[in-house]
Amino acid sequence: MKHEIDYEKKEERGARECEVTIEFIASQLSARDNDERMMRYYVLEARRRGIGIVLPDVNRSIDGCDIIPGAIRLPLTSVSGVSEQACRAIIDERNSNGKFRSYDDFCRRVDKRKISKQIIENLVKADAFSMQSRYELLRAVMPELAHITMAELALMRKAVLGPYVTIRPFDKPSQAYAHELVSHEVVARLPVGSRFRTLGFVNEVSEIDDIRGRRMAFVSTWDDEDSLSVTVFASLYDCCIKTSDALHLVGRVDLYHRGYGSPEITIVATDYELLDI
């Protein structure tokens, strides 16, 4: 009986600790005096603890970070150019006359004296209009972006969300192994012999033939922070990796001897998965 009571108390303590952790991170992400480096730290800390970071939404976000089950929703002020006055104007209109039904409905209803054209464009780039397909919206609002790639979309989002941004398309497929994922920056600092799992977009693919005439590749990837150069040997490479692909990469840090000079540290892929996003 005593063990059952102790177990229940332990569960209660764990639940309280999780709640405090989410609240603490939310308070730090809402703080106006934190610099970009600290904001990025708390975003990555939330990810490490399995806490989701939900991007701003004109129909759901408030004027501060909002704690929802298992995640923190960012405020509209996290979008570049959206002032507290602009945020308040959007929320007041939503509270008075209901949720915005579409992008056009939003444009008709908001106060143009407080919501400039640039603010609206930044909200589009931040994917803050969840009631519409982002690609349809981009084509309608910014036709020059009609054929934007997933990598370019991530860069555009980063430009308006800065340290708050995460690679949103990866959030869902990464849940099964979220606790094992590390950033490209961490991979670059791992000692020889280490194994890792990371996610990134493909920047460049350079194919060559190995000494047996088989195709292999040097693949450059990037996440929302850093780039990584990865060697994919012929035994694994299937010629399917293309620029702008989303890649789930498993690998190790090796020492590669070229036959002359000192051995070089090399990042080698041991498995990879193309993510359908």
Backbone as a ProteinNet text record, in pm:
[ID]
protein_1_A
[PRIMARY]
MKHEIDYEKKEERGARECEVTIEFIASQLSARDNDERMMRYYVLEARRRGIGIVLPDVNRSIDGCDIIPGAIRLPLTSVSGVSEQACRAIIDERNSNGKFRSYDDFCRRVDKRKISKQIIENLVKADAFSMQSRYELLRAVMPELAHITMAELALMRKAVLGPYVTIRPFDKPSQAYAHELVSHEVVARLPVGSRFRTLGFVNEVSEIDDIRGRRMAFVSTWDDEDSLSVTVFASLYDCCIKTSDALHLVGRVDLYHRGYGSPEITIVATDYELLDI
[TERTIARY]
83.1	0	86.7	193.4	283.3	347.4	387.7	450.9	354.8	225	125.5	111.1	110	97	219.1	340.2	463.3	463.3	414.6	410.9	317.6	200.4	105.8	165.7	238.4	301.2	406.7	482	585.7	524	411.1	341.9	294.4	240.5	192.5	307.1	423	539.6	586.2	586.7	628.5	537.8	406	309.1	327.5	351.7	372.8	498.6	606	731.8	716.3	641.8	617.8	540.4	437.4	355.5	439.5	522.8	608.5	704.9	759.3	854	789.6	670	599.8	571.1	524.8	493.4	617.9	727.8	852	901.8	903.6	949.7	857.3	726.7	631.5	656.9	686.2	712.2	838.4	939.4	1064	1046.7	966.6	941.6	853.7	779.7	696	771.3	887.9	963.3	1013.5	990.3	1030.8	1180.5	1245	1384.6	1484.1	1436.9	1528.1	1583.8	1714.8	1772.5	1748.6	1788.8	1761.4	1826.5	1946.7	2016.8	1939.2	1884.9	1808.7	1677.1	1612.8	1489.4	1514.4	1622.9	1656.1	1683.3	1750.1	1780.9	1652	1552.5	1429.4	1344.6	1351.4	1282.6	1343.3	1477.4	1545.1	1524.7	1518.7	1493.4	1353.5	1257.3	1121.1	1120.7	1188.1	1194.9	1259.7	1367	1437.7	1347.4	1259.5	1169.8	1041.2	1031.1	911.9	794.1	821.2	715.8	708.4	593.6	579.1	575.3	628.1	617	524.5	405.2	304.4	314.9	326.4	345.7	219.7	235.4	123.2	7.7	-112	-232.8	-327.8	-376.8	-461.8	-593.2	-633.9	-759.4	-741.1	-617.8	-597	-498.4	-399.3	-296.1	-350.7	-289.3	-325.7	-204.7	-202.6	-94.1	25.2	26.8	139.9	141.2	244.8	249.4	132.8	67.9	-50.2	-17.8	-38.9	-10	-130.8	-108.6	-211.2	-159	-240.3	-192.9	-63.3	42.8	170.8	248.7	203.9	270.4	250.5	326.7	315.9	285.4	174.1	142.9	202.5	275.3	339.9	239.7	268.2	178.5	199.7	105.3	118.3	238.4	277.6	391.6	524.6	524.9	649.1	680.4	582.8	603.8	666.5	771	841.4	745.2	754.9	673.5	540.4	496	366.1	384.9	343.3	356.3	246.7	259.7	155.5	24.1	32.5	-89	-157.6	-78.1	-135	-194.5	-123.9	-172.6	-306.1	-314.7	-436.7	-553	-523.1	-628.1	-686	-599.1	-644.4	-729.4	-682.4	-754.1	-888.9	-891.1	-1016.3	-1120.8	-1078.1	-1170.3	-1222.3	-1135	-1173.6	-1271.9	-1246.5	-1335.5	-1470.9	-1472.9	-1598.2	-1686	-1624.4	-1702.6	-1674.5	-1606.2	-1583.2	-1454.4	-1422.3	-1298.7	-1300.8	-1181.3	-1168.7	-1192.8	-1280	-1317.1	-1215.9	-1140.6	-1043.4	-946.6	-847.1	-752.8	-826.2	-915.2	-990.2	-1077.7	-1140.5	-1222.9	-1136.7	-1016.9	-922.7	-890.3	-856.7	-819.2	-934.5	-1057.9	-1173.7	-1198.9	-1174.4	-1218.2	-1116.7	-988.2	-890.3	-873.8	-829.7	-808.7	-677.9	-689.4	-571.1	-478.5	-529.9	-443	-343.3	-378.2	-291.1	-226.9	-288.8	-237.7	-193.3	-63.2	-11.7	-4.6	18.2	34.2	153	261.3	380.8	351.9	274.1	236.9	157.4	63	-19.1	67.8	161.3	251.1	335.6	383.6	464.1	381.5	254.4	166.4	145.4	135.8	123.3	250.7	366.5	493.6	513.2	456.6	467.6	365.5	281.5	178.2	77.2	38.9	-50.6	-198.1	-226.9	-366.7	-396.9	-418.8	-434.3	-565.3	-657.8	-786.2	-774.6	-657.7	-636	-504.1	-497.6	-374	-266.5	-149.7	-44	-0.1	-1.6	41.6	-61.1	-189.5	-293.9	-285.2	-260.2	-252	-130.6	-17.6	102.2	81.2	17.3	-8.3	-100.7	-198	-294.5	-236.7	-160.8	-111.3	22.4	110.8	243.9	270.5	217.8	229.3	372.7	468.4	607.7	659.3	583.8	623.3	541	473.7	382.1	452.2	578.2	649.3	759.9	737.6	836.9	860.5	986.2	1018.7	1003.5	1004.4	992.1	1108.1	1229.3	1345.7	1331.8	1286.7	1268.8	1158.8	1055.4	946.8	998.5	1085.2	1142	1228.9	1307.4	1390.8	1304.5	1196.1	1105.9	1042	1000.2	939.9	1041.1	1165	1269.7	1294	1282.6	1306.7	1207.1	1083.1	981.8	958.9	1014.3	995.8	1125.4	1239.9	1367.9	1393.1	1427.5	1466	1352.4	1227.2	1113.6	1096.1	1155.5	1122.7	1179.3	1101.5	1148.5	1110.4	1168	1130.8	997	890.6	756.3	716.7	752.1	710.8	767.5	874.6	935.9	869.3	785.1	729.8	657.5	571.1	492.1	575.5	655.5	729.4	836.8	879.8	989.4	944.3	813.7	767.4	813	821.2	856	998	1085.2	1224	1273.1	1179.9	1214.6	1322.4	1317.9	1414.9	1555.9	1571.5	1703.6	1762.3	1682	1728.1	1825.6	1926.1	2017.6	2027	2069.5	2083.4	2211.4	2221.6	2343.8	2463.6	2438.4	2546.6	2605.3	2518.7	2565.3	2643.5	2593.7	2662.6	2804.9	2822.2	2954.1	3054.2	3003.3	3092.5	3108	3044.3	3051.8	3190.5	3237.4	3367.2	3359.1	3474.6	3482.5	3424	3344.2	3280.3	3136.6	3094.8	2958.9	2858.2	2739.4	2627.9	2520.5	2442.8	2346.4	2226.7	2123.8	2003.2	1965.9	1946.6	1915.3	1821	1767.8	1675.8	1727.2	1708.6	1751.1	1694.9	1706.8	1673.9	1801.1	1788.7	1904.6	1935.6	2059	2105.4	2165.9	2246.9	2322.4	2356.7	2359.2	2397.6	2505.4	2622.9	2731.2	2759.2	2727.9	2747.1	2882.9	2947.4	3070.4	3067.9	3159.2	3176	3286.8	3263.1	3370.3	3469.5	3568.2	3674.5	3622.8	3499.8	3438.9	3339.3	3331.6	3240.6	3097.2	3071.6	2935.9	2909.3	2784.2	2748.6	2738.8	2802.3	2791.6	2770.3	2752.3	2721.7	2774.8	2804.7	2831.4	2710.2	2644.3	2517.9	2534.1	2493.8	2494.6	2351.6	2333.1	2200	2205.8	2088.4	2082.9	1954.1	1963	1842.2	1814.9	1745.6	1715.7	1831.6	1948.6	2062.8	2190.4	2228.1	2359.4	2351.7	2462.8	2472.9	2560.9	2551.5	2624.6	2661.5	2784.8	2829.2	2835.3	2762.8	2746.6	2791.5	2868	2908.3	2811.1	2752.7	2661.8	2728.2	2780	2853.2	2758.6	2817.1	2740.5	2652.1	2695.3	2617.1	2482	2470.1	2345.8	2275.3	2352.3	2296.7	2214.7	2095.4	2009.6	1973.6	2051.1	2033.7	1899.7	1830.7	1697.9	1700.2	1812.9	1818.9	1831.6	1741.3	1740.6	1745.4	1789.5	1791.2	1651.9	1646.3	1524.3	1445.3	1492.6	1427.9	1440.1	1340.6	1347.7	1403.3	1506.7	1582.1	1590.8	1553.5	1579.7	1706.6	1811.6	1944.8	1995.4	2042.1	2109.2	2254.5	2349.1	2488.1	2585.7	2713.9	2821	2935.1	3018.3	3135.3	3255.8	3323.5	3435.6	3563.5	3674.9	3802.9	3828.3	3848.4	3867.2	4012.4	4077.1	4216.1	4219.3	4273.4	4280	4407.4	4496	4619.5	4735.3	4706.3	4813.4	4769.7	4865.1	4834.4	4762.9	4711.3	4641.8	4498.4	4444.7	4304.8	4209.7	4097.5	3999.1	3873.8	3815.4	3687.5	3578.3	3498.7	3396.1	3262.4	3156.5	3020.6	2967	2936.2	2894.9	2750.5	2670.2	2531.7	2529.4	2455.2	2435.1	2293.1	2203.9	2066.7	2004.1	1905.4	1832.8	1693.2	1607.6	1467	1424.9	1368.4	1312.5	1173.7	1150.9	1024.1	925.4	806.4	700.5	624.2	659.6	596.4	530.9
-120.4	0	125.8	123.8	238.3	265	157.8	173.1	236.3	199.7	256.5	406.3	445.8	587.9	665.2	606.9	672.3	689.6	588.4	593.5	704.4	716.5	821.1	959.7	975.3	1104.4	1138.3	1034.9	1054.9	1099.7	1037.9	1075.9	1220.8	1259.7	1396.1	1496.1	1463.3	1550.8	1566.3	1453.1	1456.5	1543	1531.9	1612	1760.6	1794.6	1934.1	1990.2	1906.8	1950.7	1979.1	1891.1	1910	2039.7	2063.3	2182.9	2308.1	2307.2	2422.1	2445	2337.9	2349.6	2418.4	2376.1	2438.1	2584.7	2613	2750.3	2837.7	2781.6	2858.9	2892.6	2792.3	2816.8	2915.6	2901.9	2995.9	3138.2	3152.8	3286.8	3347	3263.5	3313.4	3351.2	3274.3	3306.3	3431.4	3464.3	3584.5	3708.1	3688.1	3800.1	3893	4021.5	4120.1	4150.9	4125.1	4165.8	4054.2	3934.1	3826.1	3851	3828.2	3848.1	3724.9	3732.8	3626	3494.9	3503.8	3382.4	3308.6	3383.1	3320	3263.3	3334.3	3283.5	3150.2	3143.2	3020.1	2907.3	2941.5	2840.8	2779.4	2863.4	2811.1	2734.5	2773	2695.3	2554.8	2548.9	2419.3	2338.4	2406.6	2337.5	2276.3	2349.5	2295.3	2170.8	2177.7	2063.1	1943.7	1970.4	1862.5	1792.9	1868.2	1814	1757.7	1757.8	1704.4	1798.9	1928.7	2030.2	2091.5	2085.3	2140	2292.1	2351.5	2496.2	2516.7	2569.8	2589.2	2732.3	2747.5	2878.8	2965.2	3096.6	3189.6	3164	3199.6	3179.5	3295.7	3359.4	3476.7	3442.9	3316	3276.4	3214.5	3191	3122.2	3191.9	3257.3	3318.5	3436.7	3458.4	3572.2	3665.1	3756.2	3853.5	3805.4	3678	3616	3468.3	3398.2	3254.4	3185.2	3094.7	3025.4	2877.4	2825.7	2685	2601.4	2508.5	2414.8	2274.5	2169.7	2035.7	1994.8	1982.1	1934	2031.3	2158.8	2253.4	2397.6	2486	2629.8	2696.6	2769.4	2843.2	2983.5	3023.9	3154.5	3266.5	3385.7	3500.4	3560.7	3641.6	3708.5	3802.5	3854.4	3945.7	3875.8	3743.2	3673.4	3687.1	3733.5	3757.3	3895.2	3900.9	4027	4136.8	4252.9	4368.3	4379	4272.4	4276.1	4335	4458.1	4526.8	4481.8	4521.8	4489.6	4556.3	4675.8	4746.5	4670	4622.1	4545.3	4414.8	4348.6	4222.6	4244.4	4352.1	4381.4	4410	4477.8	4511	4384.3	4287	4160.1	4082.5	4074.6	3998.8	4064.1	4196.6	4267.8	4244.5	4248.2	4223.7	4080.5	3987.7	3845.8	3822.8	3886.1	3869.9	3934.8	4044.6	4118.5	4054.3	4004.3	3958.2	3816	3738.8	3598.2	3574.2	3447.7	3409.9	3455.3	3474.7	3512.5	3388.9	3403	3288.7	3259.8	3362.3	3347.7	3464.5	3457.4	3568.5	3695.4	3683.2	3800	3858.8	3772.3	3818	3894.5	3844.7	3911.9	4051.9	4060.4	4189.3	4290	4240.9	4330.6	4386.2	4303.7	4339.2	4413.7	4390.9	4452.7	4602	4674.2	4818.4	4845.4	4896.4	4918.6	5026.9	5106.7	5206.8	5142	5022.5	4951.6	4828.4	4775.7	4654	4690.2	4708.2	4749.6	4632.1	4665	4562.4	4471.9	4530.2	4451.5	4352	4394.2	4303.7	4186.1	4214	4107.1	4009.9	4061.9	3975.1	3888.5	3947	3869.7	3760.2	3788.9	3686.3	3571.7	3605	3502	3416.6	3481.2	3409.4	3322.6	3365	3287.2	3174.7	3161.1	3057.5	3074.8	3200.6	3231.4	3224.2	3188.1	3174.5	3025.9	2955.3	2810.1	2766.8	2861.6	2825.6	2805.4	2836.3	2820.7	2749.2	2681.1	2616.7	2722.7	2701.6	2802.6	2822.1	2713.3	2726	2804.1	2777.2	2853.2	3000.7	3027.2	3164.6	3236.2	3167.9	3228	3260.7	3168.5	3192.2	3312.3	3327.8	3436.8	3571.5	3570.6	3696.5	3737.4	3639.1	3666.5	3569.1	3598.2	3506	3467.1	3554.7	3523.6	3405.2	3366.3	3254.4	3128.8	3126.2	3015.9	2880.7	2877.4	2749.7	2735	2790.5	2786.2	2642.2	2608.4	2475.1	2471.8	2349.8	2336.4	2404.5	2393	2456.5	2608.4	2662.3	2807	2855.8	2773.7	2808.1	2817.9	2723.9	2726	2849.8	2887.2	3006.6	3132.1	3137.9	3251.9	3264.6	3149.9	3151.9	3197.1	3150.9	3189.4	3340.2	3400.9	3544.3	3627.4	3577.7	3656	3607.1	3491	3438.7	3430.9	3447	3453.3	3336.2	3365.6	3258.7	3165.3	3205.1	3121.3	3002.7	3013.3	2918	2779.7	2679.8	2541.9	2490.7	2380.1	2325.9	2256.5	2331.6	2284.9	2155.6	2136.3	2012.5	1887.9	1904.1	1788.5	1752	1842.2	1818	1685	1655.7	1533.1	1405.9	1394.4	1269.9	1245.5	1349.5	1330.9	1283.2	1278	1246.3	1109.3	1011.6	876.1	867.2	958.5	952.5	1090.6	1175.4	1313.2	1318	1224.3	1226.9	1193	1135.6	1098.6	1203.5	1296.7	1392.5	1494.1	1527.4	1635.3	1731.7	1853.4	1953.1	1930.3	1995.5	1986.7	2041.1	2144.6	2203.5	2100.8	2022.1	1918.9	1811.4	1768.9	1666.6	1710.8	1838.2	1890.3	1884.9	1876.9	1875.1	1736.9	1635.8	1502.2	1440.6	1361.4	1295.2	1178.8	1139.1	1026.2	900.9	828.1	706.7	728.3	855.3	885.8	854.7	815.9	794.5	897.6	932.2	1040.8	1020.7	1101.8	1108.2	1255.9	1303.7	1445.4	1462.5	1582.4	1616	1738.9	1743.6	1861.4	1863.9	1978.6	1992.5	1976	1919	1897.7	2025.7	2073.1	2191.7	2156.7	2050.4	2015.8	1867.5	1805.4	1665	1656.3	1603.6	1584.8	1435.6	1378.7	1235.6	1208.8	1099.1	1053.6	900.8	841.9	696.4	659	556.2	508.8	424.6	366.3	294.1	169.4	124.8	8.8	50.5	179.9	228.2	244.5	238.6	252.8	398	442.5	580	600.4	706.3	749.8	901.5	962	1105	1175.9	1303	1394.8	1487.3	1483.9	1556.2	1666.9	1786.3	1899.3	1924.2	1926.5	1950.9	2068	2121.1	2226.5	2212.8	2253.6	2260.6	2408.9	2444.9	2586.1	2661.8	2596.5	2659.4	2650.3	2528.8	2506.6	2409.7	2400.8	2306.8	2188.6	2081.5	1958.6	1892.1	1845.2	1771.6	1623.2	1542.9	1400.9	1316.3	1211.3	1116	999	971.2	857.7	758.6	649.7	553.5	474	409.8	339.7	228.8	165.3	56.2	103.7	234.9	292	381.6	449.3	550.3	487.1	544.4	490.4	594.2	705.1	810.3	882.2	872	934.2	1067	1105.1	1228.6	1347.8	1444.7	1562	1689.6	1797.4	1927	1963.9	2017	2060.3	1944.9	1820	1708.8	1727.2	1677.8	1673.1	1536.1	1535.8	1413.3	1382.3	1260.3	1205.7	1122.5	1167	1109.6	1042.4	919.6	847.6	828	854.2	844.3	828.8	835.9	825.4	919.5	950.1	1033.6	941.9	947.1	856.6	934	861.5	912.4	847.2	926.9	873	892.1	782.7	785.9	786.3	891.3	902.2	839.9	792	732.1	829.1	956	1055.4	1161.2	1215.8	1318.2	1260.7	1349.8	1310.1	1267.8	1174.1	1134.2	1251.4	1252	1360.2	1308.6	1393.8	1360.2	1369.8	1264.8	1256.7	1215.8	1281.1	1245	1145.7	1024.6	917.1	876.8	867.9	821.6	669.8	620.6	476.4	436.5	534.4	511.7	648.2	654.1	779.3	749.7	849.5	837.4	970.6	966.3	1086.5	1109	1226.1	1254.7	1314.3	1259.9	1308.1	1416.9	1542.1	1654.1	1749.6
0	0	0	81.5	90.1	-46	-115.6	-245.9	-346.3	-337.8	-427.9	-403.9	-274.7	-240.3	-289.8	-266.4	-312.2	-463.6	-533.2	-679.4	-727	-658	-695.2	-671.6	-558.1	-528.8	-633.3	-674.1	-774.7	-906.3	-942.7	-1065.7	-1059	-940.4	-923	-935.2	-874	-881.7	-1025.8	-1099.6	-1239.9	-1323.5	-1297.9	-1373.5	-1344.1	-1212.6	-1176.2	-1240.7	-1242.8	-1301.2	-1449.7	-1519.5	-1663.6	-1687.3	-1601.5	-1616.3	-1594.5	-1489.5	-1460.9	-1575.7	-1631.3	-1741.9	-1861.9	-1897.1	-2009.4	-1978.5	-1858.4	-1819.7	-1819.5	-1770.1	-1764	-1904.9	-1992.9	-2129.8	-2199.7	-2178.1	-2238.9	-2189.9	-2060.6	-2006.5	-2066.1	-2088.9	-2147.1	-2294	-2366.4	-2507.1	-2521.1	-2414.7	-2416.4	-2370.9	-2307.8	-2250.8	-2361.2	-2344.1	-2444.8	-2439.2	-2323.8	-2307.4	-2338.4	-2376.6	-2413.5	-2553.7	-2570.7	-2703.2	-2789.7	-2917.1	-3012.6	-2971.6	-2916.3	-2874.7	-2766.8	-2669.5	-2561.6	-2613.2	-2706.6	-2764.1	-2833.7	-2911.4	-2982.3	-2881.8	-2772.5	-2670.4	-2615.7	-2584.1	-2525.1	-2626.2	-2753.4	-2856.5	-2865.1	-2866.3	-2873.9	-2745.7	-2631.6	-2504.9	-2503.9	-2557.2	-2565.9	-2653.7	-2767.2	-2857.2	-2787.1	-2711.9	-2642	-2540	-2477.7	-2375.5	-2435.2	-2567.8	-2632.1	-2630.1	-2605.6	-2605.5	-2745.2	-2807.6	-2941.6	-2941.3	-3046.8	-3067.8	-3187.7	-3160.7	-3265.2	-3316.5	-3446.1	-3505.3	-3493.7	-3507.1	-3488.4	-3585.2	-3540.4	-3620.9	-3593.7	-3699.1	-3681.4	-3611.5	-3614.5	-3550.7	-3413	-3370.3	-3243.3	-3150.2	-3204.2	-3120.6	-3041.3	-2925.2	-2841.3	-2832.7	-2732.7	-2726.4	-2644.7	-2611.5	-2542.6	-2576.7	-2533.4	-2559.3	-2489.5	-2560.1	-2509.8	-2490.8	-2370.8	-2343	-2382.6	-2473.8	-2516.6	-2486.7	-2495.1	-2457.6	-2527.8	-2450.9	-2501.8	-2586.5	-2591.8	-2681.6	-2634.7	-2698.9	-2675.9	-2808.9	-2814.4	-2936.5	-2925.7	-3028.5	-3028.2	-3053.1	-3000.2	-3022.2	-3160.6	-3203.6	-3332.8	-3335.3	-3218	-3211.2	-3239	-3249	-3283.3	-3432.1	-3510.8	-3654	-3671.5	-3752.6	-3776.4	-3820.5	-3757.2	-3795.6	-3725.7	-3658.6	-3590.6	-3450.7	-3433.7	-3305.1	-3209.5	-3084	-2986.1	-3025.4	-3082.4	-3126.7	-3240.4	-3336.9	-3448.2	-3399.2	-3308.9	-3251.2	-3180.5	-3101.5	-3026.9	-3121.4	-3233	-3329.9	-3392.8	-3424	-3482.8	-3381.3	-3258.2	-3154.9	-3123.2	-3114	-3082.7	-3192.3	-3318.9	-3429.3	-3425.4	-3395.8	-3388.2	-3273.3	-3159.4	-3043.9	-3066.6	-3140.4	-3163	-3270	-3376.8	-3492.5	-3536.5	-3453.3	-3484.6	-3561	-3576.2	-3644.6	-3790.4	-3844.2	-3984.6	-4071.1	-4170.4	-4253.3	-4363.8	-4402.1	-4510.5	-4506.4	-4592	-4604.9	-4648.5	-4745.4	-4794.4	-4684.4	-4606	-4493.8	-4393.4	-4367.2	-4276.5	-4328.8	-4457.6	-4517.5	-4514.4	-4530.4	-4527.8	-4388.2	-4286.8	-4151.9	-4066.1	-4087.4	-3997.3	-4027.2	-3926.1	-3936.1	-4011.4	-4134.7	-4219	-4161.9	-4070	-4008.4	-3912.5	-3864.9	-3770.6	-3831.7	-3936.9	-4002.1	-4143.3	-4161.9	-4291.8	-4389.5	-4515.9	-4619.4	-4587	-4534.7	-4500.7	-4388.7	-4290.1	-4180.4	-4234.9	-4323.6	-4381.5	-4461	-4539.7	-4616.5	-4524.2	-4414.7	-4319.7	-4252.1	-4225.4	-4168.1	-4267.8	-4395.7	-4499.2	-4501.7	-4501.2	-4505.3	-4381.8	-4269.6	-4146.2	-4139.3	-4243.2	-4249.3	-4135.6	-4109.3	-3998.1	-4036.4	-4162.7	-4207.1	-4225.8	-4117.3	-4122.7	-4187.5	-4205.5	-4266.2	-4417.5	-4474.7	-4618.5	-4645.9	-4758.3	-4801.6	-4822.4	-4764.3	-4775.8	-4920.1	-5000.2	-5139.1	-5221.1	-5198.2	-5267	-5230.2	-5103	-5055	-5113.6	-5117.4	-5175.2	-5322.5	-5393.9	-5536.4	-5557.3	-5467.8	-5482.2	-5439.9	-5329.7	-5272.5	-5332.6	-5352.8	-5408	-5522.4	-5640.5	-5755.1	-5787.5	-5754.7	-5784.6	-5702.1	-5598	-5513.1	-5543.2	-5656.5	-5690	-5693.8	-5733.3	-5747.7	-5643.5	-5527.1	-5420.4	-5373.6	-5345.6	-5294.9	-5143.7	-5086.1	-4942.1	-4869.3	-4925.5	-4864.4	-4867.1	-4980.2	-4991.8	-4898.5	-4880.2	-4788.6	-4645.5	-4606.9	-4472.5	-4451.4	-4552.1	-4543.1	-4530.7	-4608	-4603.4	-4465.5	-4410.2	-4276.8	-4171.6	-4187.1	-4092.8	-4095.7	-4215.5	-4230.6	-4149.9	-4132.6	-4060.3	-3917.7	-3883.4	-3747.6	-3667.6	-3736.7	-3668.7	-3575.3	-3447.8	-3354.6	-3316.7	-3343.8	-3307.6	-3402.4	-3520.9	-3625.1	-3598	-3631.8	-3636.7	-3774.6	-3815.3	-3945.6	-3929	-3946.7	-3915.2	-3986	-4114.5	-4179.7	-4114.9	-4034.3	-3970.2	-3838.4	-3784.6	-3651.8	-3642	-3739.4	-3733.7	-3752.8	-3863.1	-3881.3	-3777.2	-3706.3	-3612.1	-3474.6	-3450.2	-3315.2	-3266.6	-3355.5	-3314.6	-3259.4	-3303.1	-3257.6	-3213.4	-3167.9	-3131.6	-3024.6	-2928.7	-2819.2	-2864.7	-2985.3	-3036.2	-3129.6	-3175.2	-3275.6	-3218	-3297.7	-3261.5	-3378.8	-3352	-3457	-3536	-3651.5	-3731.2	-3653.9	-3574.3	-3494.8	-3398.7	-3335.8	-3242.5	-3316.8	-3434.6	-3513.8	-3545.8	-3580.5	-3618.8	-3503.3	-3379	-3262.7	-3200	-3256.7	-3200	-3219.3	-3123.1	-3138.6	-3236.7	-3286.8	-3380.2	-3313.8	-3389.7	-3339.1	-3295.4	-3283.9	-3239.3	-3349.6	-3306.7	-3399.4	-3369.5	-3469.6	-3452.6	-3544.1	-3517.4	-3600	-3611.8	-3734.8	-3753.9	-3872.5	-3885.7	-3994.7	-4067.6	-4198	-4272	-4412.9	-4475.8	-4616.4	-4698.1	-4817	-4903.9	-4980.9	-4964.3	-5035.8	-5171	-5169.8	-5290	-5287.9	-5405.5	-5420	-5528.1	-5491.8	-5589	-5602	-5717.8	-5740.3	-5807	-5765.4	-5830.5	-5835.9	-5911.1	-5911.9	-5814.5	-5734.1	-5645	-5725.6	-5658.4	-5729.6	-5799.8	-5763.3	-5830	-5938.7	-5962.2	-6065.8	-6020.4	-5892.2	-5840.2	-5799.9	-5814.1	-5781	-5630.9	-5582.7	-5444.4	-5447.9	-5332.2	-5333.4	-5209.5	-5229.2	-5118.7	-5110.6	-4996.9	-4981.2	-4877.3	-4915.2	-4822.4	-4774.4	-4643.2	-4586.7	-4489.7	-4456.7	-4354.6	-4275.4	-4148.5	-4066.1	-4042.7	-3938.2	-3918.1	-3855.1	-3842.7	-3780.7	-3864	-3906.7	-3965.8	-4083.6	-4156	-4268	-4228.1	-4307	-4277.9	-4410.4	-4420.9	-4540	-4506.4	-4582.5	-4551.3	-4670.6	-4642.3	-4745.4	-4746.2	-4862.3	-4877.8	-4972.6	-4916.4	-4997.7	-5088.5	-5189.3	-5292.7	-5236.3	-5129.3	-5070.8	-5017.6	-4993.3	-4940	-5041.5	-5122.4	-5212.4	-5325.4	-5350.7	-5456.4	-5562.4	-5563.8	-5665.9	-5658.1	-5544.5	-5533.1	-5457.6	-5398.5	-5321.1	-5416.1	-5399.7	-5486.4	-5401.6	-5464.8	-5397.6	-5347.4	-5224.6	-5154.9	-5093.8	-5107.5	-5038.1	-4887.4	-4814.9	-4669.5	-4630.6	-4547.9	-4522.9	-4374.4	-4339.1	-4204.9	-4217.4	-4151.1	-4170.6	-4043.6	-4058.5	-3949.6	-3993.4	-3905.3	-3948.3	-3834.2	-3868.9	-3769.7	-3809.6	-3711.2	-3734.5	-3748.2	-3863.2	-3893.7	-3920.2	-3915.1	-3964.4	-4099.4	-4201.7	-4335.9	-4380.6	-4417.4	-4462.7	-4615.6	-4672.3	-4818.5	-4876	-4791	-4840.3	-4838.3	-4810.4	-4800	-4698.6	-4628.2	-4529.3	-4407.8	-4326.1	-4203.4	-4234.5	-4156.4	-4177.5	-4150.4	-4220.1	-4206.1	-4136.3	-4055	-3992.5	-4099.1	-4111.7	-4216.3	-4155.3	-4198.6	-4157.6	-4259.7	-4214.8	-4305.1	-4275.7	-4379.2	-4363.8	-4350.1	-4250.7	-4236.9	-4276.7	-4281.4	-4327.6	-4352.5	-4437.8	-4456.8	-4507.5	-4487.5	-4528.9	-4589.2	-4708.6	-4768.8	-4709.4	-4653.6	-4586.9	-4685.3	-4688.7	-4776.4	-4705.1	-4731	-4659.9	-4757.8
[MASK]
+++++++++++++++++++++++++++++++++++++++++++++++++++++++++++++++++++++++++++++++++++++++++++++++++++++++++++++++++++++++++++++++++++++++++++++++++++++++++++++++++++++++++++++++++++++++++++++++++++++++++++++++++++++++++++++++++++++++++++++++++++++++++++++++++++++++++++++++++++++

